[in-house]
Amino acid sequence: MDLQSLLILLIIGLIAGWLAGVIVKGFGLGLVGNMAVGVVGAFLAGWLLPTLGVGFSLGNPIITSIVYATIGAVILLLLLGLVRRAS
């Protein structure tokens, strides 16, 4: 992975983390925390969705990547929220 790809992935993850925080109210970790979760969610969705056979394209690869990463970030925020509330 070159530097440009890494920067694009980070930007997409930051956007996805913000979107996930808006979607999943009450389970968020604050703006910076949600953005960090978005970056991890981008990696999670990049692995999980194809593994489950859920593949789609919205025409624009950047928009598709943001949607994938947002799905991963929402899943991760929900899991983290459940773990935090159980503690």
C-alpha positions, 0 to 999 in steps of 0.5 A: 500500500503506497502513501496515497492509498493510505491517506485515502483510507484514513480520510474515508475512515474519518468520514465514516467514523463521523457518519457512524457517530451520527447514525449510532447515537448514545454509543459514540466515543466522541468526535475523535474516538468515532473517527478512530473507530471509523478508520478501524471500521474501514479495515473491518468492513474491507475484510468482513463484507467480502467474507460474508459475500456482501459486495456492492457498488454504488458507481463511484468507488469513493462513495462505495468505500465510504459506505463500506467503512461506515457499515464497519464503523457502525458495527464496531461502535455498537459492539464497543457500546455493548461492551462498555455498558456491560462493564 
